[in-house]
């Protein structure tokens, strides 16, 4: 019995040893395949850069501007095979097609970033140096295989982006906010501030702006709340949209703007133009940074002051960050009803505190009580939007400012999103609810001929 038992143990040991050997061999094979794949990728990347350099020498760039996109593709597709023969680099049909596409991206677009920019499932592109790129899909970050040849290659792409909108980035000004032609927001920061390679962040905007109906469809806002927000905009109430970074403030502002009457004149003011308003009568203004001599800067505050002379019906400031908050409130209080802006804050109450602090940054000698009076009389509705832990964006709260009590701004919440927990898939569970408060702005809506059903505000009325 003991002999059989010992023999079985020996067989188990041999099996275990064989299994470990198999696993080791498999791991070594995988590593070798990955090494070969990386070597091949690096060789193709080097070849692409070499072909791109040779193309620049062969092409007449002045003539290139006069050709259509199809003609350029045809020209380059004809030249690349000749260059491959010169470099003695035979490629199969698929590799050659990919090389032509990548060279075109390098020549006409933003190089390795082009496939990511064309991917509509990606909302953010985050470049952490030449060899590390992450993207956000459905609110979740993931690494991608995209890479640049080296730091110089990445810097060249960054320079191409910022120079297209009249901005600059160099050692004397090592960070910049810019935008792409489609309005996507760009931030770049380079050495010596970025220690491990240049950093590039791109917040992509949908080619077709997200409408309020789309926000309803994806669950960001229930239809009943959207109906009330439509009444707020159409009755020309001043709106402050509050939220954190990446919470969807600009998206919501774009969606709300669709309710503005086509007969109204809108002036938009932004640090980097990214609003995609639906109206035809929109005058867009963008700030200008100082030149290399430190002169020529035009701030948001300068533009808000100038906008008052442009006969606007509404003024929309992409985001208030400093002293322009005071001028924005002045505009809201002097006949520009229905104006809107956004602010970085975590709660509606924090948003009002932020605006009060910004008034102090204007250099105007004004007491805290006077500043709060300005806010209470200018802002009618605060909408809080945020991103849940599962990546989805939702409107967390809709609140109405009702005046002052002593030195405190009074505010009442009308709708809110109540989180209940998370399910087995880590998706947040929750529901929208009315607080039972009937807002004062309903009287203004009625004056504009807008009827909002009273039952929408009953706490027992199902929302969503």
C-alpha positions as CSV (number, residue, x, y, z in Angstrom):
1,X,0.0,0.0,0.0
2,X,2.8,2.4,1.0
3,X,4.7,1.5,-2.3
4,X,1.6,2.4,-4.4
5,X,1.1,5.6,-2.5
6,X,4.8,6.6,-2.9
7,X,4.6,5.8,-6.6
8,X,1.5,8.0,-7.0
9,X,3.3,10.9,-5.3
10,X,6.2,10.5,-7.6
11,X,3.8,10.5,-10.7
12,X,2.1,13.7,-9.3
13,X,5.5,15.3,-8.8
14,X,6.5,14.5,-12.4
15,X,3.2,15.8,-13.7
16,X,3.6,19.0,-11.7
17,X,7.2,19.4,-13.0
18,X,6.0,18.9,-16.6
19,X,3.2,21.4,-16.0
20,X,5.7,24.0,-14.7
21,X,8.0,23.3,-17.6
22,X,5.1,23.7,-20.1
23,X,4.1,27.0,-18.4
24,X,7.7,28.3,-18.4
25,X,8.1,27.4,-22.1
26,X,4.8,29.0,-22.9
27,X,5.8,32.2,-21.1
28,X,9.1,32.3,-22.9
29,X,7.4,31.8,-26.3
30,X,4.9,34.6,-25.5
31,X,7.8,36.9,-24.5
32,X,9.7,36.1,-27.6
33,X,6.7,36.7,-29.8
34,X,6.1,40.0,-28.0
35,X,9.7,41.0,-28.5
36,X,9.5,40.2,-32.2
37,X,6.3,42.2,-32.5
38,X,7.8,45.2,-30.7
39,X,10.9,44.9,-33.0
40,X,8.7,44.8,-36.0
41,X,6.6,47.8,-34.8
42,X,9.8,49.8,-34.1
43,X,11.2,49.0,-37.6
44,X,7.9,50.0,-39.3
45,X,7.9,53.2,-37.2
46,X,11.4,54.0,-38.3
47,X,10.5,53.2,-41.9
48,X,7.5,55.5,-41.7
49,X,9.6,58.4,-40.4
50,X,12.2,57.8,-43.1
51,X,9.6,57.7,-45.9
52,X,8.0,60.8,-44.5
53,X,11.3,62.7,-44.6
54,X,12.0,61.5,-48.2
55,X,8.5,62.5,-49.2
56,X,9.0,66.1,-48.0
57,X,12.1,66.3,-50.2
58,X,10.3,65.0,-53.3
59,X,7.0,66.8,-52.9
60,X,6.4,70.3,-54.0
61,X,4.6,71.6,-50.9
62,X,3.3,74.8,-52.6
63,X,1.6,72.7,-55.3
64,X,0.3,70.3,-52.6
65,X,-2.0,73.0,-51.1
66,X,-3.8,73.2,-54.5
67,X,-4.5,69.5,-54.8
68,X,-7.7,67.8,-53.5
69,X,-7.4,65.2,-50.7
70,X,-8.0,62.4,-53.2
71,X,-5.3,63.7,-55.5
72,X,-2.8,63.9,-52.7
73,X,-3.6,60.3,-51.7
74,X,-3.1,59.2,-55.3
75,X,0.2,61.0,-55.6
76,X,1.6,59.6,-52.3
77,X,0.3,56.1,-53.1
78,X,2.3,56.2,-56.3
79,X,5.5,57.6,-54.7
80,X,5.7,55.3,-51.7
81,X,6.3,52.0,-53.6
82,X,9.3,53.8,-55.4
83,X,10.7,54.9,-52.0
84,X,10.3,51.4,-50.6
85,X,12.5,50.1,-53.5
86,X,15.1,52.7,-52.7
87,X,15.1,51.7,-49.0
88,X,15.0,48.0,-50.0
89,X,12.1,47.3,-47.7
90,X,9.6,44.9,-49.3
91,X,6.2,44.9,-47.6
92,X,3.0,43.0,-48.2
93,X,-0.1,44.7,-49.5
94,X,-1.7,45.3,-46.1
95,X,1.6,46.6,-44.6
96,X,2.0,48.9,-47.6
97,X,-1.6,50.2,-47.3
98,X,-1.1,50.9,-43.6
99,X,2.2,52.6,-44.3
100,X,0.6,54.9,-46.9
101,X,-2.2,55.8,-44.5
102,X,0.3,56.5,-41.6
103,X,2.5,58.7,-43.9
104,X,-0.7,60.6,-45.0
105,X,-1.6,61.1,-41.3
106,X,1.9,62.4,-40.7
107,X,1.9,64.7,-43.6
108,X,-1.7,66.0,-43.5
109,X,-2.9,65.2,-39.9
110,X,-1.5,64.6,-36.5
111,X,0.4,61.4,-37.1
112,X,-0.2,58.5,-34.7
113,X,-3.1,60.4,-33.1
114,X,-5.2,60.4,-36.3
115,X,-6.7,56.8,-35.8
116,X,-7.6,57.8,-32.2
117,X,-9.2,61.0,-33.3
118,X,-11.3,59.2,-35.9
119,X,-12.5,56.6,-33.4
120,X,-15.9,57.8,-32.2
121,X,-15.9,55.6,-29.1
122,X,-12.9,57.5,-27.6
123,X,-13.7,60.7,-25.6
124,X,-10.2,61.5,-24.2
125,X,-6.7,61.0,-25.5
126,X,-3.9,61.2,-22.9
127,X,-0.3,61.1,-24.1
128,X,2.3,60.6,-21.3
129,X,5.5,60.9,-23.3
130,X,6.4,59.3,-26.6
131,X,5.8,55.7,-25.7
132,X,2.7,55.8,-23.4
133,X,-0.8,56.7,-24.6
134,X,-4.1,56.1,-22.9
135,X,-7.7,56.7,-24.0
136,X,-11.0,56.9,-22.3
137,X,-13.9,54.8,-23.6
138,X,-17.3,54.8,-21.8
139,X,-15.7,56.6,-18.9
140,X,-12.9,54.1,-18.4
141,X,-9.2,54.6,-19.1
142,X,-7.3,52.0,-21.1
143,X,-3.8,51.9,-22.6
144,X,-3.4,51.7,-26.4
145,X,-0.5,50.6,-28.6
146,X,-0.1,54.1,-30.2
147,X,3.4,55.5,-29.9
148,X,5.6,58.2,-31.3
149,X,9.1,57.6,-32.6
150,X,10.7,59.8,-30.0
151,X,10.2,63.0,-28.0
152,X,11.1,65.1,-31.0
153,X,8.3,63.4,-33.0
154,X,5.8,64.1,-30.2
155,X,6.9,67.8,-29.9
156,X,6.5,68.2,-33.6
157,X,2.8,67.1,-33.4
158,X,2.2,69.4,-30.4
159,X,3.7,72.3,-32.3
160,X,1.5,71.5,-35.3
161,X,-1.6,71.6,-33.1
162,X,-0.9,74.9,-31.2
163,X,0.5,76.8,-34.2
164,X,-2.8,76.1,-36.1
165,X,-4.7,78.3,-33.6
166,X,-2.0,81.0,-33.2
167,X,-0.7,79.7,-29.9
168,X,2.9,78.8,-29.0
169,X,4.7,76.4,-26.7
170,X,8.5,76.5,-25.9
171,X,10.8,76.6,-22.9
172,X,9.7,80.2,-22.1
173,X,6.0,79.2,-22.3
174,X,6.0,75.5,-21.6
175,X,2.3,74.8,-21.3
176,X,-0.7,75.9,-23.5
177,X,-4.4,75.5,-24.0
178,X,-5.5,75.1,-27.6
179,X,-8.1,73.4,-29.7
180,X,-8.4,71.3,-32.9
181,X,-10.4,72.3,-35.9
182,X,-13.4,70.4,-34.7
183,X,-13.4,72.2,-31.4
184,X,-11.8,69.4,-29.4
185,X,-10.0,70.8,-26.3
186,X,-6.2,70.4,-26.1
187,X,-3.7,70.9,-23.3
188,X,0.0,70.4,-23.7
189,X,2.9,70.8,-21.2
190,X,6.5,70.2,-22.1
191,X,10.0,70.1,-20.6
192,X,11.2,71.4,-18.2
193,X,7.9,71.2,-16.4
194,X,7.1,67.7,-17.7
195,X,9.8,65.5,-16.3
196,X,9.3,62.2,-18.2
197,X,8.4,63.5,-21.6
198,X,5.8,65.9,-23.1
199,X,2.2,65.5,-21.9
200,X,-0.7,66.0,-24.2
201,X,-4.4,65.8,-23.3
202,X,-7.2,66.0,-25.9
203,X,-10.8,66.2,-24.9
204,X,-12.7,65.1,-28.0
205,X,-16.0,66.6,-29.0
206,X,-18.6,64.7,-31.0
207,X,-18.8,65.7,-34.6
208,X,-22.5,66.0,-34.1
209,X,-23.2,67.9,-30.9
210,X,-25.0,65.9,-28.2
211,X,-28.6,67.1,-28.0
212,X,-30.9,67.1,-25.0
213,X,-32.7,64.2,-26.5
214,X,-29.5,62.2,-26.7
215,X,-28.8,63.0,-23.0
216,X,-32.3,61.7,-22.2
217,X,-31.7,58.5,-24.2
218,X,-28.4,57.8,-22.4
219,X,-30.0,58.5,-19.0
220,X,-28.1,61.7,-18.1
221,X,-31.3,63.6,-17.6
222,X,-34.9,62.3,-17.3
223,X,-37.5,63.7,-19.8
224,X,-39.5,65.5,-17.1
225,X,-36.4,67.4,-15.9
226,X,-35.5,68.2,-19.5
227,X,-38.9,69.8,-19.9
228,X,-38.4,72.0,-16.9
229,X,-34.9,73.0,-18.2
230,X,-36.4,73.9,-21.6
231,X,-38.8,76.2,-19.7
232,X,-35.8,77.8,-17.8
233,X,-34.0,78.6,-21.0
234,X,-37.0,79.7,-23.1
235,X,-38.1,82.0,-20.2
236,X,-34.7,83.7,-20.3
237,X,-33.6,82.7,-16.8
238,X,-29.8,83.1,-16.1
239,X,-28.1,79.7,-15.6
240,X,-24.9,78.6,-13.9
241,X,-23.8,75.1,-14.7
242,X,-21.5,73.6,-12.0
243,X,-19.4,70.4,-12.1
244,X,-16.0,68.9,-11.9
245,X,-13.4,68.3,-14.6
246,X,-14.8,66.0,-17.3
247,X,-18.3,66.0,-15.8
248,X,-20.0,67.2,-19.0
249,X,-20.6,71.0,-18.3
250,X,-19.8,72.1,-21.9
251,X,-21.9,69.2,-23.3
252,X,-24.9,70.3,-21.2
253,X,-24.4,73.9,-22.1
254,X,-24.4,73.0,-25.8
255,X,-27.6,70.9,-25.3
256,X,-29.4,73.7,-23.4
257,X,-28.5,76.2,-26.1
258,X,-30.7,74.4,-28.6
259,X,-33.7,75.8,-26.7
260,X,-32.7,79.4,-27.4
261,X,-34.9,81.2,-30.0
262,X,-33.3,81.5,-33.4
263,X,-34.3,85.2,-33.5
264,X,-31.9,86.0,-30.6
265,X,-28.3,87.2,-31.0
266,X,-25.8,85.2,-28.9
267,X,-22.2,86.2,-28.1
268,X,-20.0,83.4,-26.8
269,X,-16.7,84.0,-25.0
270,X,-14.2,81.3,-24.4
271,X,-10.5,80.8,-23.5
272,X,-10.4,78.1,-26.2
273,X,-13.4,77.9,-28.5
274,X,-15.2,74.7,-28.0
275,X,-18.9,75.5,-27.8
276,X,-21.0,74.1,-30.7
277,X,-24.2,76.2,-30.5
278,X,-27.1,75.3,-32.8
279,X,-28.1,78.9,-33.7
280,X,-27.1,80.6,-36.9
281,X,-26.9,84.1,-35.2
282,X,-23.9,83.4,-33.0
283,X,-20.9,85.7,-32.6
284,X,-17.9,83.7,-31.3
285,X,-15.0,85.4,-29.4
286,X,-11.8,83.7,-28.1
287,X,-9.1,85.1,-25.8
288,X,-5.6,85.7,-27.0
289,X,-2.4,84.9,-24.9
290,X,0.5,87.4,-24.7
291,X,3.1,87.3,-27.4
292,X,6.8,86.5,-26.9
293,X,7.3,90.0,-25.5
294,X,4.5,89.5,-23.0
295,X,2.2,92.0,-24.8
296,X,-1.1,91.8,-26.7
297,X,-3.0,89.6,-24.3
298,X,-6.8,89.7,-24.5
299,X,-8.6,88.2,-21.5
300,X,-12.1,86.9,-21.0
301,X,-12.8,90.0,-19.0
302,X,-11.8,92.2,-21.9
303,X,-14.1,90.2,-24.2
304,X,-17.1,90.3,-21.7
305,X,-16.8,94.1,-21.6
306,X,-16.6,94.3,-25.3
307,X,-19.5,91.9,-25.8
308,X,-21.8,94.4,-24.0
309,X,-21.3,96.8,-27.0
310,X,-22.2,94.1,-29.5
311,X,-25.9,94.2,-28.9
312,X,-26.2,90.7,-27.6
313,X,-29.5,89.2,-26.4
314,X,-27.6,86.6,-24.5
315,X,-24.0,86.2,-23.4
316,X,-22.5,82.8,-22.9
317,X,-19.1,82.4,-21.2
318,X,-17.6,79.0,-21.7
319,X,-16.2,79.0,-18.1
320,X,-15.7,81.8,-15.6
321,X,-12.3,81.5,-13.9
322,X,-11.4,84.9,-12.6
323,X,-12.5,88.6,-12.6
324,X,-14.8,88.2,-15.6
325,X,-17.3,86.7,-13.2
326,X,-18.1,90.2,-11.9
327,X,-18.7,91.6,-15.5
328,X,-20.7,88.5,-16.3
329,X,-23.0,89.1,-13.3
330,X,-23.3,92.8,-14.3
331,X,-24.4,91.7,-17.8
332,X,-27.0,89.3,-16.3
333,X,-28.3,92.2,-14.2
334,X,-28.5,94.7,-17.0
335,X,-30.8,93.4,-19.7
336,X,-29.0,90.3,-20.9
337,X,-31.4,87.8,-19.4
338,X,-31.0,84.1,-20.4
339,X,-27.2,84.3,-20.2
340,X,-25.3,81.1,-19.2
341,X,-21.9,80.1,-18.0
342,X,-20.1,77.2,-16.3
343,X,-17.9,76.9,-13.2
344,X,-15.8,74.2,-11.6
345,X,-17.4,73.2,-8.3
346,X,-18.6,70.1,-6.5
347,X,-22.0,71.3,-5.2
348,X,-24.4,74.2,-6.1
349,X,-23.4,76.0,-2.8
350,X,-19.7,75.6,-3.6
351,X,-20.4,77.1,-7.1
352,X,-21.8,80.3,-5.5
353,X,-18.8,80.5,-3.2
354,X,-16.4,80.1,-6.2
355,X,-18.2,82.9,-8.1
356,X,-17.9,85.1,-5.0
357,X,-14.2,84.5,-4.8
358,X,-13.9,85.3,-8.5
359,X,-15.6,88.7,-7.9
360,X,-12.8,89.4,-5.4
361,X,-10.3,88.6,-8.2
362,X,-11.7,91.4,-10.3
363,X,-10.0,94.1,-8.2
364,X,-13.3,95.8,-7.5
365,X,-13.7,97.0,-3.9
366,X,-16.9,95.3,-2.9
367,X,-18.1,93.8,0.4
368,X,-19.0,90.1,0.7
369,X,-22.6,91.0,1.3
370,X,-22.8,93.2,-1.9
371,X,-21.1,90.4,-3.9
372,X,-23.7,87.9,-2.7
373,X,-26.5,90.3,-3.5
374,X,-25.1,90.6,-7.0
375,X,-25.1,86.8,-7.3
376,X,-28.6,86.3,-5.9
377,X,-30.1,88.9,-8.2
378,X,-28.2,87.7,-11.3
379,X,-28.3,83.9,-11.2
380,X,-31.6,82.2,-11.2
381,X,-30.8,78.5,-11.6
382,X,-27.8,76.4,-10.7
383,X,-27.5,73.0,-12.4
384,X,-25.0,70.5,-10.9
385,X,-23.7,67.8,-13.2
386,X,-21.2,65.1,-12.4
387,X,-19.6,61.8,-13.4
388,X,-20.5,58.7,-11.5
389,X,-17.9,56.1,-10.4
390,X,-18.9,53.9,-13.4
391,X,-18.0,56.7,-15.8
392,X,-21.6,57.8,-16.7
393,X,-22.5,61.5,-16.5
394,X,-25.8,62.7,-14.8
395,X,-27.4,65.8,-13.6
396,X,-27.1,65.6,-9.9
397,X,-29.2,68.6,-8.9
398,X,-31.3,71.5,-10.2
399,X,-31.6,74.4,-7.7
400,X,-33.2,77.8,-7.8
401,X,-31.9,80.9,-6.1
402,X,-34.6,82.7,-4.2
403,X,-32.9,85.7,-2.7
404,X,-31.1,86.7,0.5
405,X,-31.6,86.1,4.2
406,X,-29.2,88.3,6.1
407,X,-25.8,87.7,4.4
408,X,-26.7,84.2,3.1
409,X,-27.9,83.4,-0.4
410,X,-31.1,81.3,-0.2
411,X,-31.5,78.4,-2.5
412,X,-34.0,75.6,-3.0
413,X,-33.4,72.3,-4.7
414,X,-36.1,71.3,-7.2
415,X,-34.7,68.0,-8.6
416,X,-31.9,65.6,-7.5
417,X,-30.3,62.3,-8.3
418,X,-30.3,59.9,-5.4
419,X,-27.6,57.3,-5.5
420,X,-28.6,53.9,-3.9
421,X,-25.5,51.9,-4.3
422,X,-23.7,49.7,-7.0
423,X,-24.7,46.4,-8.6
424,X,-22.6,43.3,-9.2
425,X,-21.1,44.9,-12.3
426,X,-20.0,48.0,-10.3
427,X,-22.7,50.1,-12.1
428,X,-24.2,52.8,-10.0
429,X,-27.9,52.3,-9.0
430,X,-30.0,55.4,-8.3
431,X,-33.0,57.4,-9.4
432,X,-34.1,61.0,-10.0
433,X,-36.7,62.6,-7.8
434,X,-38.5,65.9,-7.3
435,X,-38.2,67.5,-3.9
436,X,-41.8,68.8,-3.9
437,X,-40.7,72.5,-4.3
438,X,-42.6,74.5,-6.9
439,X,-40.0,76.9,-8.4
440,X,-40.6,80.6,-8.6
441,X,-39.5,80.8,-12.2
442,X,-42.7,79.1,-13.3
443,X,-44.4,82.5,-13.1
444,X,-41.8,83.9,-15.6
445,X,-42.4,80.8,-17.8
446,X,-46.1,81.5,-17.8
447,X,-45.5,85.1,-18.8
448,X,-43.6,83.7,-21.9
449,X,-46.5,81.4,-22.7
450,X,-44.8,78.3,-21.5
451,X,-46.9,75.8,-19.5
452,X,-45.1,73.5,-17.2
453,X,-47.3,70.8,-15.5
454,X,-47.4,71.1,-11.7
455,X,-47.3,67.4,-11.2
456,X,-43.7,67.3,-12.4
457,X,-42.7,68.8,-9.0
458,X,-44.6,66.3,-6.8
459,X,-42.3,64.1,-4.8
460,X,-44.5,61.1,-5.5
461,X,-44.4,61.6,-9.3
462,X,-42.1,59.1,-11.0
463,X,-39.3,60.8,-12.9
464,X,-37.3,59.0,-15.6
